[in-house]
Amino acid sequence: MTFPKSVMDEMGLSAGDSIVIEKRADGFYIRPSRVKLVMLAPLRGRLLKGAGSFDLEELRNAKKDPDLRN
């Protein structure tokens, strides 16, 4: 989807960012998709500094667990 720059700026979005569209009784609600930091807690201590890198594009395009995206 394409949004006007003023809308992107107001929502704090950049090109390529993910959004969530929720259907509500009075219409649709659009918001930025943000990662809940509490959902990352199980990774604490598992990720080691200097242990390598990963492909960010591969991560972005990977199938997502819908339970982690709310």
Secondary structure as UniProt FT lines:
FT   HELIX           5..11
FT   TURN            15..16
FT   STRAND          19..24
FT   TURN            25..26
FT   STRAND          27..32
FT   HELIX           37..43
FT   TURN            44..46
FT   TURN            49..50
FT   HELIX           56..61
FT   HELIX           66..68
//
